[in-house]
Amino acid sequence: MSLMANLYVGTSGLTTSQNALNTTAHNMANLDTEGYTRQQVSQGTRAYQTLEKKNEAIAWKQIGTGVNYNNCKQVRSEFLDISYRTENGRLAFYDVSVKALEEIEDQLQEMNGSEFADSLNNLWVSVQELAKDPCSAVTQSSFVTRANEFLTRAKSVYDGLVSYQENMDSTVKTMCDDINKIGDRIRALNEDIVNIESGREEKANDLRDERNLLLDRLGEYGKIEYQEDIFGNVAVLFEGSSFVTTDHVNHLGVDTTLESSVGYATPYWEYAAKTVDNHDGSKTVVSIEGAHVYDLTQNISTVTNTDIGKLRSVLLARGDHNATYHDITEDSEFYNTNIAQSVIMNVQAEFDQMVHTVMTTINDIMENAESNPAFLDGSVGEAKEFTLFSCANEEDKLTYDISKEKPAGTVLTGFTIKNTQINPKLIQEPTLFTYRTVDGNEDNDTVTKIKEAFTKENYVLNPNVSTRNSFVTYYNSLVSQVANSGDVYDNIKEAQEQTVDSVQSAREQIVGVSSDEELEFMIMFQNAYNASSRYINVVSEMLEHLVSTLGS
């Protein structure tokens, strides 16, 4: 090879070393940039020049022609990326569950004020005092007052649970909008990356970093799967359905009218929903059957990956309606499938069941009491409506139907927290129910039954619990159940945090930029650059010497 050709060998070393130095400087400049992936120059040898070819048993006589700059690649582990996005999505799921249970616990304890627990205890004390002197105007008035306080505090707790349910619901559309924006941006990045890399001369590494960061964020919302094709496009599946394709994004829609009687948001796939065309060219969704993003009746399991993503967790925790005692008592299978997995609806149903049982038990005893004013009016044998609790709106008692198959009004609502009030007559005149029999004696039998009703352990929280409670212990058991569930989820969350930290640490060791390591590379590439420079100077001096010698 000629000396002139050797200059090109040195030039290739200078160029490659300069590119490596630029890459190292780029890594150092992005040391603290979120989502940045360490870049590395890939070097290779240029084609060898064959000087002499002998027989096949002897190596060819060849000479090198320099170093070649292949590309600037990202240093990533696909396995760790998939693991991180899966485990981080699982962490987001349990984080929502923990926060929901903490909020519910605060609501039940009424921000640590324990007002409802006190009102329940006060009602029990008033029953005990009434049993001592049933005919006393003071004890009768106290009983009505404490019952009114009990119902008022119960409404406050239930309204707090409903309010939190609505707050969670308000985040569903925001999350779906964010998911759609992430999908749109990934598709746009796909297009830019393909355009830049189609010439196979450079890599769109910074755009790839942004896309990887978006995939990390998308993994927090739900279960994702993705695959990159040979052109650089990434196709994404979200919850098993096609989300981002090479040229399109299937957006999530949010329905608040078609399927939920209380207007709670239901995510669905817009492409799968049934629509009708309007005169102005727009479309109106008429059915989302078969277009649901989630099947919330599935059991939550790590094995089947149904515990991934905060969107699913929010939908499960929120539920799809304001639960009442019917959700527990009417159909145990319905409860296990639709209520048990929702922490808010489960507590709403159990709490309403307690209040409903207290009200109906007291009412049943008073309805059949000989001291009931209905008896004194001569209406023995007829329906006796003079009770402590009454329905605030009679129409509410005709609209409930848990099966969603029977005509409206086939199942009576009965007394729930939302539709019940204290009998207005007793509010105006607490001593109207005198607790005296027709012959003028104290009705001790009635107040004894009310007292015994508070201490009988006949009530369970839900069909899956065998421990029985009385009115006095039911609420404490409910709070303890929430606290225990919170501890379980909190332990799962802590274990998941350790898993995510472990995977993230392993991933960071690969993709992260180490200033010490980059400085070592910088020294190495600087020395390589200097060596190439000295090589060129030597060749140049040799050429100058040869030219001057030949000239003389």
Stockholm file with secondary structure:
# STOCKHOLM 1.0

chainA/1-552         MSLMANLYVGTSGLTTSQNALNTTAHNMANLDTEGYTRQQVSQGTRAYQTLEKKNEAIAWKQIGTGVNYNNCKQVRSEFLDISYRTENGRLAFYDVSVKALEEIEDQLQEMNGSEFADSLNNLWVSVQELAKDPCSAVTQSSFVTRANEFLTRAKSVYDGLVSYQENMDSTVKTMCDDINKIGDRIRALNEDIVNIESGREEKANDLRDERNLLLDRLGEYGKIEYQEDIFGNVAVLFEGSSFVTTDHVNHLGVDTTLESSVGYATPYWEYAAKTVDNHDGSKTVVSIEGAHVYDLTQNISTVTNTDIGKLRSVLLARGDHNATYHDITEDSEFYNTNIAQSVIMNVQAEFDQMVHTVMTTINDIMENAESNPAFLDGSVGEAKEFTLFSCANEEDKLTYDISKEKPAGTVLTGFTIKNTQINPKLIQEPTLFTYRTVDGNEDNDTVTKIKEAFTKENYVLNPNVSTRNSFVTYYNSLVSQVANSGDVYDNIKEAQEQTVDSVQSAREQIVGVSSDEELEFMIMFQNAYNASSRYINVVSEMLEHLVSTLGS
#=GR chainA/1-552 SS CCHHHHHHHHHHHHHHHHHHHHHHHHHHHTTTCTTCCCEEEEEEECCCEEEECCCTTSCCEEECCCEEEEEEEECCCHHHHHHHHHHHHHHHHHHHHHHHHHHHHHHHTTTTTCHHHHHHHHHHHHHHHHHHCTTCHHHHHHHHHHHHHHHHHHHHHHHHHHHHHHHHHHHHHHHHHHHHHHHHHHHHHHHHHHHHHTTSSCCCHHHHHHHHHHHHHHHHHSCEEEEECTTSCEEEEETTEEEECSSCBCCEEEESSSSCTTCCCEEEEGGGSEEEECTTSCEEEEECTTCBSCCTTSCCCTTTTCSCCHHHHHHHHHCSSCCCTHHHHSCHHHIIIIITTCHHHHHHHHHHHHHHHHHHHHHHHHHTCTTCHHHHTTCTTSCCCCCSEEESCGGGGGCCCSSSSSCTTSSCCCSCTTTEEECHHHHHCTTSSCCBCTTSCBCHHHHHHHHHHHHCCCBCSSTTCCCCBCHHHHHHHHHHHHHHHHHHHHHHHHHHHHHHHHHHHHHHHHHSCCHHHHHHHHHHHHHHHHHHHHHHHHHHHHHHHHHHHHHC
#=GC SS_cons         CCHHHHHHHHHHHHHHHHHHHHHHHHHHHTTTCTTCCCEEEEEEECCCEEEECCCTTSCCEEECCCEEEEEEEECCCHHHHHHHHHHHHHHHHHHHHHHHHHHHHHHHTTTTTCHHHHHHHHHHHHHHHHHHCTTCHHHHHHHHHHHHHHHHHHHHHHHHHHHHHHHHHHHHHHHHHHHHHHHHHHHHHHHHHHHHHTTSSCCCHHHHHHHHHHHHHHHHHSCEEEEECTTSCEEEEETTEEEECSSCBCCEEEESSSSCTTCCCEEEEGGGSEEEECTTSCEEEEECTTCBSCCTTSCCCTTTTCSCCHHHHHHHHHCSSCCCTHHHHSCHHHIIIIITTCHHHHHHHHHHHHHHHHHHHHHHHHHTCTTCHHHHTTCTTSCCCCCSEEESCGGGGGCCCSSSSSCTTSSCCCSCTTTEEECHHHHHCTTSSCCBCTTSCBCHHHHHHHHHHHHCCCBCSSTTCCCCBCHHHHHHHHHHHHHHHHHHHHHHHHHHHHHHHHHHHHHHHHHSCCHHHHHHHHHHHHHHHHHHHHHHHHHHHHHHHHHHHHHC
//
